[in-house]
Amino acid sequence: MLAGIIAARNGCEVTILEKNEKCGKKLFITGKGRCNFTNASDREEILQAILTNPKFMYSSLNQFSNYDVMGLFDELGCPCKVERGNRVFPSSDHSSDVIGALLRECKRLGVKICYNTVVKEVHTHMVGEVQCFSTVVTTDHQKFSGDALILATGGLSYASTGSTGDGYHFAKELGHHIVGTRPGLVPFVAKEEYCKKLMGLSLRNVAIRILDGEKELYSDFGEMLFTHFGVSGPTLISASSVVGDVLSKRPLKLFIDLKPALSEEQLDERILRDFEECKNKNFNNSLDGLLPQKLIPIVIMLTGIDEYKKVNSITVKEREKLISVIKNFPLTLISLRGYNEAIITRGGVDVKEVSPKTMESKLVKGIFFAGEVLDVDAVTGGYNLQIAWSTAYAAAMGASAIKE
Ligand SMILES: Cc1cc2nc3c(=O)[nH]c(=O)nc-3n(C[C@H](O)[C@H](O)[C@H](O)COP(=O)(O)OP(=O)(O)OC[C@H]3O[C@@H](n4cnc5c(N)ncnc54)[C@H](O)[C@@H]3O)c2cc1C
């Protein structure tokens, strides 16, 4: 939609071919329905948040920055607000307002949108020595020709929104290399059975560390969630894109510090105070003030201390073990969940074969790429949509130039 708007503003005649009955199905579910549509950090921070091929993004981010995105939506009647972590949302908190703003502008500019139209094939022809875009064919045998085609078909995650990886298939047919696609920003599967017992438990303000043997691969602070298969929540979703490739080769250790605000000494003092208050109670009744109910039996099991032991007979060594479990609650990460739970798809059209300035294919004249179909991805925070906006803008500018 954004590419369509920019190309139409440049005087192009634009047709959007959309397989769904409406546009922006994925956009609708972004940011838990609030659409975190960009991030208000400075350019350097945006580039740091892009994990794959940040350099490829220099030019398009310069052409259409996060501030340009906010400016455009404001102009289109969808003002924004900035929240924690510089995340930008529509002031209304409704993703539908982002979609509505784009659709109104498409309509105003006369961009034609063909719904329920699935592109099946992309055809080219030779002009001299040069392979050029000619026609797309839909499943119901309609043909659409033009000077340029922008492939903005998304990735493979949440296929019900329409992103079923068709763009990778078209790009491959056109001679492009596709860097291995895999789920990104996705929950983890953990080995330990006790995860199931913790299902639904959400922890705020925990510190996590992910280790490959002795080597620390990732650390973060924030929120996490236990699920029936493992762990999820913002800190772990972000971690998945950093450690996912190593995890595909071997299991990794996750350590959760359940009390990151307390040093081991401070935690010991706190435990001693709690023990003092319930010295005649059993161990299993002494941790209520310190830990969420669901965690208590698991922590006790991991300490190896008899749950019925009287608190006043717990030894220093046993207390040390308790502190160690609370500061380093252990889990073994064995794999990532699948595309249906992945916020993004990593991998995609190899950017070496795409012009970073115009997003035009270096192999086929008149073919452009935008958004998640490209091998570019970022952590959470509005950066992935920024990648989609910037590349769509650059592609539209490039496609418009063909016409001139
Ligand atoms: C649950 C969830 C929450 C997210 N939240 C955020 C967030 O808050 N902030 C953020 O920055 N990112 C977020 N993302 C990621 C973000 O939504 C994507 O990176 C972004 O939508 C990619 O845009 P795109 O235009 O490349 O692809 P898409 O948004 O997937 O759009 C591709 C479009 O192409 C159409 N299409 C595909 N194939 C064909 C075909 N053969 N013929 C015709 N049409 C076709 C599809 O129907 C679809 O409409 C979230 C993703 C998910 C799944």
The ligand as an ORCA input file, in Angstrom:
! r2SCAN-3c Opt
* xyz 0 1
  C       1.627    -11.196     15.429
  C       2.568    -10.225     14.770
  C       2.816     -9.009     15.371
  C       3.713     -8.120     14.779
  N       3.884     -6.895     15.370
  C       4.755     -6.017     14.812
  C       4.903     -4.712     15.367
  O       4.187     -4.321     16.299
  N       5.840     -3.899     14.801
  C       6.592     -4.275     13.722
  O       7.425     -3.500     13.271
  N       6.410     -5.481     13.132
  C       5.517     -6.344     13.651
  N       5.314     -7.570     13.031
  C       6.071     -7.866     11.785
  C       5.417     -7.137     10.607
  O       4.013     -7.327     10.637
  C       5.954     -7.627      9.260
  O       7.352     -7.570      9.260
  C       5.394     -6.772      8.128
  O       3.986     -6.873      8.090
  C       5.986     -7.159      6.778
  O       5.343     -6.413      5.798
  P       5.241     -6.894      4.284
  O       4.459     -5.866      3.573
  O       6.585     -7.235      3.790
  O       4.430     -8.264      4.338
  P       2.944     -8.600      4.842
  O       2.491     -7.611      5.848
  O       2.970    -10.035      5.208
  O       2.065     -8.377      3.535
  C       2.187     -9.221      2.407
  C       0.916     -9.133      1.599
  O       1.098     -9.782      0.343
  C      -0.055    -10.564      0.062
  N       0.350    -11.666     -0.807
  C       1.250    -12.630     -0.541
  N       1.385    -13.451     -1.589
  C       0.540    -13.011     -2.543
  C       0.216    -13.458     -3.861
  N       0.777    -14.534     -4.411
  N      -0.715    -12.756     -4.574
  C      -1.308    -11.655     -4.032
  N      -1.033    -11.203     -2.794
  C      -0.117    -11.877     -2.051
  C      -0.535    -11.034      1.432
  O      -1.890    -11.423      1.408
  C      -0.271     -9.809      2.283
  O      -1.359     -8.934      2.319
  C       4.393     -8.458     13.577
  C       4.112     -9.684     12.964
  C       3.209    -10.562     13.547
  C       2.922    -11.865     12.863
*
